[in-house]
């Protein structure tokens, strides 16, 4: 509640008091909703910025992993390590896309997955 009170005077002496009582429940609810929306927007901007920067780092890691894989074909064990780096980089790229989707407030697009394969990996 918001209460406004003032004295009403005529010729120097107080003749009365005027009061206004206002219900501010809806105003407060809108203020909270606006603040929450601003926080979500800010989190989305932060997530988008981090995702872009992380994506740049992933591009570099993937590039170096590709070079390492190509140069280690004569050594299968080392080539396998680089293949694992590429796989994990691809997984990280999917997470980055999900962050960007959140930042842009786009609906997620569910897709079927092979749960057994994910658990094995």
PyMOL commands that set and color helices and strands:
alter all, ss='L'
color gray80, all
select helices_A, chain A and resi 25-71+76-103+115-120
alter helices_A, ss='H'
color red, helices_A
select strands_A, chain A and resi 2-9+14-22
alter strands_A, ss='S'
color yellow, strands_A
deselect
rebuild
show_as cartoon
